[in-house]
Amino acid sequence: MTVFPPPCLPAANQDKQLLIDKMSTIETEVIYLCIAEHYIKVTFIDTKYNNISLIRSSLPFSTKPVPDEDLLYTLTVDDTLKPIPKRRLERIRDFESGNGQVIVDEIDEGGYQFIYKDTLGKDCAMFQTNKDFNETKVALNGTFDMRSFGIHNAMMMSFALAGSFKQTIMIHSSLVRYNGYGYAFHAPSGTGKSTQVSMWLRHIPGCDLMNDDNPIIRIIDGKPYIYGSPWSGKTPCYRNIKAPLGALTRIDQADHNWVEKLKPVEAFTSILPSCSGLKWDVREYRNLCDIVTIIASTTNAFILHCLPNKEAAEVCCAAIAVKDPDNAQQQA
């Protein structure tokens, strides 16, 4: 059998063939996630540096593929992604997040470009959203830890933006489950959210931790439910679980333990600052306020003025716990 050599290609076609050959060696990984009963598709283009190992905390949320129309958003990781030209951008914010610098620009055709830097000022991620927040493209940079930090921030921001259009919000809080209900403790970082939850876990029988940093609240048929998430701060608590929302409690350090119940208007102003979102985006912020209004009008909200001790947990539990725990199973 005669084997004929491949034809000699012109120079331009040779370049195209080299590109095709290179692309044929690129591996792609895809994972579908179900977070707060919303579906997300994450695609990694070229898995040499970027792959599912960057988002190990998301594995408990993995699910089978779903149709595109059922997705909350798609996120594609591709390090060949180029920045939007400056002439098409308008600077919105440049701020310190506590974990590094964040630069936000609005794109002329809608959507945003974010650049995340770590605490040393090194670029970790650039990601771009479309105007409907249902498509995010990400380029990562640096070490494994830098890339993991970058993609988690891209996923969280994308979830917060897209979720706001589906009556879903992320709230910076620590979440404990007791008698079937979820109780979220929120406050500025360092105030003692995790400390109070640890008091519940230690001294209130029947408690378990659902999430320690970024649980998710979703309104279903007018009722708020709270979920674990892949994002739990320094505590590795990545649980794909759900509970009716029992109460929201803000932590306030004090010289003795007592609980203050809030009126709905007070509850709104207490809860809103702990919710993730873009306060400068009119559509998203309106969604956020509408969701918090529902939560404040249907769920008890409190301030726990407290010390970091056993009595604080006991006083708080007695004041905020739902009195009909059997109803939690029916709602869930």
N, C-alpha and C positions, 0 to 999 in steps of 0.2 A: 504494500500500500504506500502510495506516494504521499508524503506530508509536505504541504506547501507552506512556506514561511509567511508570516503576516505581512500585509502590504506596508510599504514605507509611507508614513503619514507626513503631510506638510507640517512645517514647524508649528503653526497655530493649532492644528489638530492634535499634534503631539502634546502640547500643553493641556488641551482639554482631556486627552486620554490619561495623562498623569493625574489630573484632578479626579477623574472617574476612578482610577485605580486606588487613589488615596482614600476616597470616600467609601469604597467597597470594603476597606479594612476597619472603618469606624464602627464600633459596637454601640448599640442603643439599648438603654434599659427603660422600662415603663412600669410604673406602679400606680394602682388605683387605691384611693383611700376613702374611707367613710368616717367623717368627723362630724359629730352632732347631727348625724343622719343626713349630711350633705356629702356629695361625691366630688372628688378631686382627682385629676389625672396629672401625674408628675412624670416628665420625660427627661432623661439624661442623654444628651447627644455627646458621643465620644466618652467612654467610661474609664479612660485611663486615670483621670484625676477626679471626675465627678460621677458618682454612682449612688446606689441606694444606701451604702454604708454611711453616707453623710447624714442620713435621716433615720437612724436606727430607732429613735423614739416613736417614729410613725408606724413601725411594723405592726403593733397591736391593732392598728386601724386599717390594715390592708384588707382589700376586698376584691371580688371578681370584677372584670371589666363591665362597664355600663355604657349605654349609648351616649353619644356626645350631648344630646339634648337634656340628659339628666345631670350633667356636670354643673357644679357651682362655678368652678373655674378650672382652667388648664394652666400648668406651669412648666415651661420648657427651659432646661439648663443647657446653655450653649456658649462656651467661652469665646466664640467668634463674634458674638453680638457686639455691635459698635454703638458708641454713645450717640444720642441724637445731636445734630449740629446745634451749636449755641444760638444761632439766629432763630431757631424754632422753639427755644426754651424761655420760660420766664421763671426767675428764681422766686420760690415761695418761702422756704425756710432753710436755715443752716444752724443746727443746734446740737447740743450734747444730750445724748439719751440716757446717760448713766453707764452705758456699756460701750460708748464710743460716739463718734460724730455721724450725723445724718444730714445729707444734703438733698433737698427736694426741689425739683423743677417741674412746672406744668408744661406739657407738650402742646403745641399750637393746635393740633387736631383732636385734642382731648386726651385724658390720661396723664400719668405722671412718670417721671424718671427719678429713681432713688439711688443714692450712692451711700453705702454704709462703710464706715471705717472703724477699726478696733480701737482700743484704748491707747495704742501706740501711734495712732494716726495712719495706719496702713490700710489700703483699700481691701475690703473683703468681698464686696458684691456691688454690682450695678444691676438694677432691674427696672423694667418698663412695663406699665400697665396700659391697656387700651381704655377708651372712655367709658366703657360699660363695666370695667373691672372683672371681666370674665376670662381674660387672657393675660398672662404674665410671662415675660421673657427675662431670663437671668443669665448673667455672666459672673463667674466666681474667680477668686484670685487668692494666691498664697498657700499656706500650709493646710493640712487636713482640718485643723481646728478653726482656722479662719474661714475656710469654705463652708464648714458645717454651721458656723455662726451666721454666715451670710445667707445661706439658703433657708435656715429656720426663720430669720427675720423677713425674708421675702415671702415665705409661706404664711406667716402670721399676718403680715400687712395685707396680703392678698385676701386672706380669709376674712379679715375685719371689714375690708372694703366691699367685697362681693356679698358677704353675709348680711350686711346692713340692708340690702335690697330683698332679703328673705327673712326678715324679722329675727335676725340672729346677731348677737354681739359677743365680743370677748371682753371679759372684765378682769382687771388686775386684782386678784384676790386669792385667798387660800380657802379650800373647800373641803368640808367634812360632811359625811353622811351619817345621819342618826335616825333610827326608826323609819328608814325608807325615804326621808327627805334630805335634800341638800341644803347646807347652811354655809353661805359664803361670807368670809371676813375680809373687808377691804380697808385700805389705808395707804398713805404714802410709804414708800420703801423704808424699812428700818423702824417702823412704828410698833411692830409686834404681831403681824397677822399669823405668821407661822408659829410663833410662840403660843398664841392663844389656841390654835388648832392642836398643838402638841399637848396642851393642858387637857383639852377634850379627849384626845386619844388615850391619854394616861389615866384620866380620872372619871370619865363618863362611859360606863359600860355600853357596849354595842356600837361604838363609833368606828368608822374607817375613813381613811384619807382618799378623796377622789382626785384632787389635783392641788398643787401647792403654789401656783403662780398665775396661770391663764386659763381658767375654766371658761366655758361657753354657755350663754343663756339663749334659748330659742323659744319663741312664742308659737305654740301650736294650738289652734282652735281657741285662741284668746287666753290660754294658760301658759305661764312660764315654766320651762324645764331647764335643768342645768346639767352639763355634761363634762366629763373629763376630756382632756386634749393631749396632743403630743408635746405640749409646751408647758413645762412644770418647773422652770427656774432651776435652782440648785438641787432640788429634791427629785430623784428619778421616780416619778409617779405618773406613768403614762397609761391610763386606764380608759378603755372604750366602754364607759358606763353612763347611765342616765338616771336622774331622779327628779321628781317634782321639786320646784324651788320652795324651800320652807321659809327662809328669811335672808335678808342682807343686813350685815352688821358692820358698822364702821368702828375701828379701834381707836380709842383715845386714852393715852396714858394718864393715870390719875393717882391720887394718894389713897383712894379706897375704891371698892368695887360696887358699881351700880349701873343700871340699864335705863336708857332713855328711849322711849318709843317715839318715832317721828310721824308727823302728819304727811299725807301724800306729797304736798308741795316741798316740804323739807326733805322727804325721801328722794325726790327727783334731784335736788341740788346736792344731796349727799352721794348719790350713786353715779351721776353723770361723769365727774372727773376721773373715775376709775375705769371708764370704758374706753376701749381702743378705737381710734378713728382719726379722720382728718377734719379737724375743727374748721378749717378754712374752705373745705369743699361743701358748697351749699347743699347739693343733693344728698351726699353721704351724711352730713351733719343733721339734716332734717330727718333722715331715716333713724339715725341714732337717737335723737330726741323723742321721736314717736315711740320707739321700742322702750326707752326708759320710762316714758309716761305710762305705758301699759304695765310695766313691772311695778312702778310706784303705786299704781292704783289697784293692783291685785295681790301684792305681796307685802307682808309686814317688813318694815325697815327700822333699825335701831342704831343707837350709839352705845357701845360698851365702854364706859369709863372704868379703867381697870389697872390692877397690878398684875405682874406675870406670875400668878400663883393658882393653886388648886381652887380656892374659893371663887376666883374670877370665872372659871369654867362652870362651876356649880351654879353661881348666881345667874350667869348668862343663859345656861341651858334651861333653868327654871322659868326664865322670862320669855325666851324666844321660841322654844320648841313647840311645834304643832301638836295640839292636844288629841288629834284623831289619827294616829299613825297608821291604822288599818287602811285608811283612804289612800295612802301613798301607793300601795300595791295596785289598787284599782286604777289610779291615774297613770302610772307607769305602764 
